[in-house]
């Protein structure tokens, strides 16, 4: 494990007990995510992508193996506010303004009102919603609501950002725009990002590392280090290098199905 390691899993297993018997959701996961990495998890439904993210966040407990987050257990990392979490749905409270929604974790953590206001202003600018703090969620488009959700996860300046298919429900044009904005945000903040997606182009465009997972029991079929430069205009998706990485992801997904 390198000294830059932020998330480190060894022989990680998670077995759920259900009325129909046991379900092996994660099997022998070995993975290291380093500081500043943008890591996408891709695979078919039920392959354990979200489950692994939830283990990092201490929302699920593994039944075997080990995992550390910033050198701590997931529980200790959660208590230390080591990560922000962005869910598939924005999860904004309709009776709170956008600024009020972003303030919520800061209120819970006991920040002063002055510090809350300062941080809200900063993160609204980061996600290009500077003039929307007084609006309510229903007054914003779906893409803007997700940006507000990202702002909320960034408000307490955690080192790690965990994102579970945040753009999955959005149309392709909006998704492309948010992918560009997320890359720019990552470059400015230098956060370590774990990102779940079903989209091969999205995974290849965003990531420094792509983790391809196989059907249940969820295993890692391939880990692809991206050769693409950090600066990535959308047009890079037509490049030879991009298409070669996308083909390797597709091959990994296909091989995972064949192994099942």
N, C-alpha and C positions, 0 to 999 in steps of 0.2 A: 504494500500500500504506500503510495507516494505521499510526500508531505503536503502536496497540493490537493490531496483527496478531500472531497466534501461529503460524498456519499459512497459508502463501501459495503457491498453485500458479498457474503461468502456462503455457498451451499444453502441459500435461503429457500425455505419451503413453507407453504401455507396450505393446510388441508381444512376445508370447511366440513362440519358435520351437519347433514340435512336429514329430513325424514326419509329420503330415498337412499341414504347412505352417504359415504364420504365423497367430497369433491376436491380433487387435487388442483388447486388454483395456480400455485407457483411451485416449480420443481427445480431444485439445484441451481438457483440464480447466482451467478458470479458476475459482479459488475462494479466498476469504479467510475465515478463521475468526479472530474476535477474542477477546481475553482474556475469559474468563467465559461465552462462548457455550456453549449446549448444542445441538449440531448432529447431527441424525439423517440418515442416508443410507438411502434406500428405493428399491427397484426390483426387477425380476424377477431370478431366479437367473441368474448369469452376466453381470450388468450391470457388474461392477467395483467394487461397494460395498466388499467385503472387500479387494480388491486395492488400492484407494486407501488404506484404513486401513493396510495392510501397507507401502505406500510411505512413508507418514508415519513408520512405525516402523522403517524401514530393513530390512524383511524381504523387500522386492522392490525392484529398481532400475529406475527409469524409463528409457525408451530415447529420450526427447525432452522438451524443455521444462525448466522449473525448478520446484523446490519448496524452501521454507525452513520450518524448525520452530524457533520462538524465535530467528529470525534466523540460524540455522545450517543446515548440510546435515543431512539425516536421520541420516547416520552420526555426525556430531558431536553431534547431539541425543541419540542412543542412548548414546553414550559419556559424555555429561553427565547421564545418567539423567533426561532431561527429561519422560518419560512413563511411566505404568503401563499395562499391557495386560491386558484381561480377555477370555478366549477363550469360544467357545460352550460348551465343557465346562469344568467348574471346574478340572480339571487338578491336583487335590490329591493328594499322595502318601499312599497308604493307611497306610503304616507310620509316618507322622509325625502327631503331634497337630495340631489346628487351629492352636495357637500355633506349633508347630514348622514348619508349612507357611508361615505368615505371616513367620516369621523368616528363611526361606531367602534372599530377596534381600538382607536385611540382613547375613546371614553372609557372602554372596559379596562384598558391598561393604566388609566389614571393620569394621562397627560393633562397639563394645564390647558385652559381654553385658548390662551395665546399661542401655545405650541400646536394645538390642534388646528387652529386657523392657518398657521404658517405652513404646516405640513400639507393640509388640504390644498392650499394655493399652489404649492410646489408640484404635487402629483397631478393636479388638474392640468397644469401647463405641460408636464411630461407627456401626458396622453392626448394633448391638444384639445382639451375641453375647458380651457381657461374661462370662457364666458358662460359656462353652463351650470355652475355650482348651485344657482338658485332654482334651476328647473327640477321638475319631478321626473321619475323614470318614464312614465307614460308619455312624456313630451319628447323623448329621445328615440331615435331609431334603434334597431336591435344591435347594430355594430357599435353605436355610441354607448349603449348600455353595457356592452362587454368591455369597452375601454374604461368606463367608470368602475366596473368590477376589478379590472387590472389595477386601476389607481388605488382602490381600497386595499388590495393586497400589497401594494408598494408603500402604503402610507406610513408604516412603522419601520421601513427601511431594512427589512430582513435580507440576508445574503442570498437566500434561495427562493425562487419563484416556481411553484408547482402548478401546472396548467392542464386540466383534464378536458380535452376537446373543446376549447373555448369558442372556436369559430365554426364548429360542426353544423350548426343550424342556419348559418348565414349563406346568402347567395354568393356565387363565385366572384363577382366583381367586388363586392364588399370584403370578401375573404382575402382577395389579393391585396387590397388596400391595407387591411389590418395586418397581413403578413409583413408588408413593407414597414409599417409603423412599428411592429413588434421588433423587427430586426434593428431598427434605428434606436428604439428604446433600450434594447439589450446592449447595443454599442455604447450608449451614453451612461448606463447604470453599471455595466459590467457584472450583472447578477449571474448566478448559476441557474439555468432554467431546465426543468424537466417537463416535457410537453407530450401529451398523448394525442394521437391523431389516427384517422383511418385513411388519410390522403397521402399517397406516395409523393406527388409534386410538392405538397406542403412540407412533408418531412425532409425532403431533399433540399428544398429552398431555404429552410430555416436553420438547419442543424450543423453543428460541428461533428456530431456523432449520432448515428442512427442505430437504434436497437430494434432488430427484427425479431418478433416473437411468434412462436408456433402455437397451434390450437392446444386446448387443455389436454394434459396438464401444461400450464404455461411455462415454456422454456425459452431460452435465448437461442434463436437459430443462427443469428449473425450479428456482429457489431461492426459497423462501417464507419471508418474515420473519413470525413468529407475532405476531398481535395480542393473544394471551391474556396475562393478568396472570401475574406470577411465582408468586403463591400460587394453586395449582390443586387444589382438592378433586376427587375422582373424578367428582362430579356435574357438573363443568364439561363433561363429554363429551356432555351432553344440551343444551348451550347452542347458540344460533344461530351464534355466532362459531366455536365448535369445529366444527360440522357444515359451515360454509362453507369452513374450511381443509381439512377432510377431503375435501370435494368437489373442491377445487382440486388436492390431491395425486392423487386418483383420475383427474382429467382429465389431469394431467401424465403419469401412468403409461400411460393409454390413448393419448395423443398420441405418446409415445415408441414404443409398439408400432406405431402407424400409420406413423411415419417410417421404421421399420426396413426 
